[in-house]
Amino acid sequence: LDRSSAASVVFKRQVVMYPNPITQGNSGQLAFRNFPANASFKISIINVKGNRLYNTIHHTKKGNTTFNLTDTDAALASAGIYYIVIRGNKNGFRYSAPLMVY
């Protein structure tokens, strides 16, 4: 592993996303802990077929942040497994995790 890959692995182990699973039609919030501070991120929701269903840019000032699911109702309309993919715009941060909707 090079340094950038090693940093991504460390971040991936430390980042926590909750709640997971969520109920179908949930219009609440996903919370994340241990993000890099003072950064911008591209958040994508991808289905199991690999189709990107939703994209947004999210800014955070501290390492803990929330992502509002209200705008994603169409994307998460069906029960199933989705993937949350987050990439830092400038810092090389990458995180992905499955999200179960029931």
Beta strands, then each sheet from edge to edge (+ up, - down):
strand 1: 16-18
strand 2: 29-33
strand 3: 39-47
strand 4: 52-60
strand 5: 65-68
strand 6: 80-88
strand 7: 94-101
sheet 1: 1+ 2- 5+
sheet 2: 4+ 3- 6+ 7-
end
